[in-house]
Structure formats: structure tokens, C-alpha cells
């Protein structure tokens, strides 16, 4: 992110937030799958 001005558009904030949520949910589901794989191996 660049600090080109004090004005940050709400649309940009929403896009960033959704990107974070999407990445987090991807990582979270991946972690759950990894845990399930571990329990299956045991």
C-alpha cells in the first residue's frame, strides 16, 4: 500500500479486507485438512 494521500477509498479498504479474509479462510481450511491427514496417519 502506498501513502500517496490521506484519502483512502472505502472500496480499496473493502477489497483489501476481502483479500485478507479469502487468504485466511484458504489457509484455515488447509490447516484443517492437514490436521485430518495427521489423525488418519496415526
Long-range contacts (C-beta under 8 A, 24 or more apart in sequence): none
